[in-house]
Amino acid sequence: MSDIYKNPKYYDIAFSWRDIPLETDVFEESMRRYSRIPVRHVFEPACGNSPHMGEFIKRGYKYTGIDKSRAMLDYARKKTGPGFCAELICADISGFAIKNKADFAYIMLGSLYIKSEEELVSHFDSVSGALKKGGLYFLDWCVQFDCPDGKIQSWKKRSGNCRVKATYSCEIINKISQTIGETLRLDVTEGVKQKTFVNHSVKKAIYPQEFLNFMAGRRDFEFIGWWNNWNLEEPLTGSEKIVRPIIIIRKI
């Protein structure tokens, strides 16, 4: 079995269920509603294979992404072409810097992989340094509204002669340190060949009130709101079934 992040083609196929143009529409609606500055430059920490990069560039934005996986970044670079305004940097999200500040930042699919309070602070310090005042930071599924229960989620996607079955589970490792373990497995059938890729990762769970308290203690961000299922017309109340919650904060 091999590391998923060293095989970005299959990761890309597995997560191709996302509607990238629609999600980019939500980004732009967030900018229109809540940003206090014009947005020309977007920044994605933990960008992976940069699935939104092409759509942003097509809409006239400059794109910067960072990720610690060189394989993912190399895969993303292959999607750029002449005239594409993109910068891809190998760096860890727990501490980084970019040359030119962005107008909007976003992090996808719970990719806030930090393991301690110190790393959490360092991450938001780094984002603060990378984002202009008045700009937004959009977080997708980065706060734990439901407790991990270890249940297995599975789905299948196909591209050409390549079929990918993805299996994901999340469970609590330590209740005191709030660490949780995630396992993602990809079973790939490509023609007559079969391969399996697995990734195990550990991160600190961040709970809703904890996140609000963390924001209240910072002088460089303000909490704007949180919504369910990528819908800015569905603010979270805590009583509904949680589906891909999003959070927006603003640099002040």
C-alpha positions in Angstrom: 0.0 0.0 0.0 1.2 3.5 -0.9 0.6 7.0 0.4 -2.4 8.6 -1.2 -0.7 12.0 -1.4 2.1 10.6 -3.5 -0.5 9.5 -6.0 -2.6 12.7 -6.7 -4.3 11.4 -9.8 -6.4 8.9 -7.8 -7.1 11.5 -5.1 -8.3 13.8 -7.8 -10.7 11.2 -9.1 -11.9 10.2 -5.7 -12.9 13.8 -4.8 -14.3 14.7 -8.2 -17.8 14.6 -6.7 -17.5 18.3 -5.9 -19.1 20.9 -8.1 -16.1 23.2 -8.5 -17.9 26.0 -10.5 -20.8 26.0 -7.9 -18.4 26.1 -5.0 -16.5 29.0 -6.7 -19.8 30.8 -7.0 -20.2 30.5 -3.2 -16.7 31.9 -2.7 -17.6 34.9 -4.9 -21.0 35.4 -3.1 -19.1 35.4 0.2 -16.7 38.0 -1.2 -19.6 40.2 -2.3 -21.4 40.0 1.0 -18.6 40.1 3.5 -15.3 41.2 2.1 -14.3 44.8 2.7 -11.8 44.9 -0.2 -11.9 44.0 -3.9 -10.7 40.5 -4.5 -8.1 39.8 -7.2 -5.7 37.4 -5.5 -6.9 34.2 -3.7 -4.8 32.0 -1.4 -5.3 28.4 -0.5 -3.4 26.8 2.4 -3.3 22.9 2.2 -4.1 23.3 -1.5 -3.3 19.7 -2.4 -4.1 19.2 -6.1 -5.6 22.7 -6.3 -9.0 21.7 -7.7 -10.4 25.3 -7.7 -7.3 26.9 -9.2 -8.4 26.6 -12.8 -11.8 28.0 -12.1 -10.4 31.0 -10.2 -7.9 31.7 -13.0 -10.6 31.4 -15.6 -12.6 34.0 -13.7 -9.6 36.4 -13.7 -8.1 35.8 -10.3 -4.4 35.3 -9.3 -4.0 32.1 -7.3 -1.4 31.1 -4.7 -1.5 27.7 -3.0 0.8 26.0 -0.4 1.0 22.4 0.5 3.7 20.2 2.0 3.2 17.4 -0.6 5.5 18.1 -3.6 3.7 15.4 -5.5 0.4 17.2 -5.2 2.0 20.5 -6.2 3.7 19.0 -9.2 0.3 17.5 -10.2 -1.4 20.9 -9.8 1.4 22.6 -11.9 0.6 20.3 -14.8 -2.9 21.8 -14.9 -1.5 25.3 -15.5 -0.7 26.6 -18.9 0.7 29.7 -20.6 -0.7 32.9 -19.1 -2.0 31.1 -16.0 -1.4 33.4 -13.0 -0.6 30.9 -10.3 2.1 30.3 -7.6 2.4 27.0 -5.9 4.7 26.8 -2.8 5.9 23.8 -0.7 5.2 24.7 2.9 3.5 23.5 6.1 0.3 25.2 7.1 1.4 25.4 10.7 3.9 28.1 9.7 4.4 29.9 6.4 4.8 33.2 4.5 3.9 34.3 1.0 5.5 37.2 -0.9 2.3 39.0 -1.9 -0.6 39.3 0.4 -3.9 37.8 -0.8 -7.4 39.4 -0.8 -9.2 36.1 0.1 -8.1 32.8 1.7 -9.8 29.5 1.9 -9.1 26.0 3.2 -11.0 22.9 2.0 -12.4 19.6 3.3 -11.2 19.9 6.9 -7.6 20.3 5.8 -6.7 22.2 9.0 -4.2 19.5 10.0 -2.8 20.9 13.2 -2.0 18.9 16.3 -1.7 21.4 19.1 -2.8 24.8 20.4 0.6 26.2 19.5 0.2 25.0 15.8 -3.3 26.4 15.7 -2.0 29.9 16.8 0.9 29.7 14.4 -1.4 28.8 11.5 -3.7 31.8 12.1 -0.7 34.0 12.6 0.5 32.9 9.2 -2.8 33.4 7.5 -3.1 36.8 9.1 0.3 37.7 7.7 -0.8 36.4 4.2 -4.1 38.2 4.1 -4.9 41.9 3.6 -7.1 43.8 6.1 -10.7 43.4 5.2 -10.1 40.1 3.4 -11.9 36.9 4.3 -10.7 33.5 5.5 -13.2 30.8 4.4 -13.0 27.4 6.2 -14.7 24.3 4.9 -15.5 21.6 7.5 -12.6 22.7 9.8 -14.7 22.8 13.1 -16.0 19.6 14.7 -19.8 20.2 15.0 -20.3 16.4 15.4 -18.3 14.1 17.6 -16.3 11.5 15.6 -18.0 8.1 15.8 -15.8 5.9 13.7 -18.4 5.2 11.2 -17.2 4.4 7.7 -18.2 6.5 4.7 -17.6 5.1 1.2 -18.2 6.3 -2.3 -17.1 5.5 -5.9 -15.9 7.6 -8.8 -14.7 6.8 -12.3 -12.6 8.6 -14.9 -12.1 6.7 -18.2 -10.9 3.2 -17.4 -10.0 4.1 -13.8 -12.4 3.3 -11.0 -11.7 4.5 -7.5 -13.5 3.4 -4.3 -12.8 5.7 -1.4 -13.3 4.8 2.2 -13.1 7.3 5.0 -13.4 7.0 8.8 -12.7 9.3 11.8 -12.3 8.4 15.4 -11.3 9.9 18.7 -7.7 9.1 19.8 -7.5 11.2 23.0 -10.3 13.1 24.6 -8.1 15.3 26.7 -5.8 16.5 23.9 -8.8 16.4 21.5 -6.8 14.5 19.0 -8.7 12.5 16.3 -7.5 10.1 13.7 -8.6 10.0 10.1 -8.1 7.1 7.7 -8.6 7.5 4.0 -8.3 4.4 1.7 -8.5 4.4 -2.1 -9.0 1.1 -3.9 -8.1 1.6 -7.5 -8.9 -0.5 -10.5 -7.2 0.8 -13.6 -7.8 -1.5 -16.6 -6.7 -4.9 -15.2 -4.5 -3.5 -12.5 -5.6 -3.1 -8.9 -3.9 -0.8 -6.4 -4.6 0.3 -2.8 -3.5 3.6 -1.2 -4.0 4.5 2.4 -3.3 7.6 4.5 -3.6 7.9 8.3 -3.5 11.4 9.8 -3.9 12.8 13.2 -5.2 16.3 14.1 -6.6 18.3 16.9 -10.4 18.6 16.9 -11.7 22.1 17.2 -15.2 22.5 18.7 -17.6 25.3 18.0 -17.4 27.2 21.3 -13.7 26.6 21.4 -13.4 28.2 18.0 -15.5 31.2 19.0 -13.4 31.7 22.1 -10.2 31.4 20.0 -11.5 34.1 17.6 -12.6 36.4 20.5 -9.0 36.2 21.8 -7.5 37.4 18.6 -7.1 41.0 17.6 -6.6 40.4 13.9 -9.7 38.4 12.9 -13.5 38.8 13.5 -16.0 36.0 13.3 -18.6 36.6 10.6 -20.7 33.5 10.7 -21.2 29.8 10.0 -23.5 28.0 7.7 -24.6 24.5 6.7 -24.1 22.6 3.5 -22.3 25.5 1.7 -25.5 27.6 1.7 -25.2 31.2 2.9 -29.0 31.1 3.5 -28.7 28.3 6.1 -26.9 29.7 9.2 -26.1 27.0 11.7 -28.3 26.9 14.8 -27.0 23.6 16.3 -30.2 21.6 16.0 -29.9 20.6 12.3 -28.1 17.7 10.7 -24.6 19.0 9.9 -23.5 18.7 6.3 -20.2 20.3 5.2 -20.4 23.4 7.4 -18.5 26.5 6.4 -17.1 29.3 8.5 -16.1 32.8 7.4 -13.9 35.1 9.4 -12.5 38.5 8.4 -9.1 40.1 8.8 -9.3 43.4 10.8 
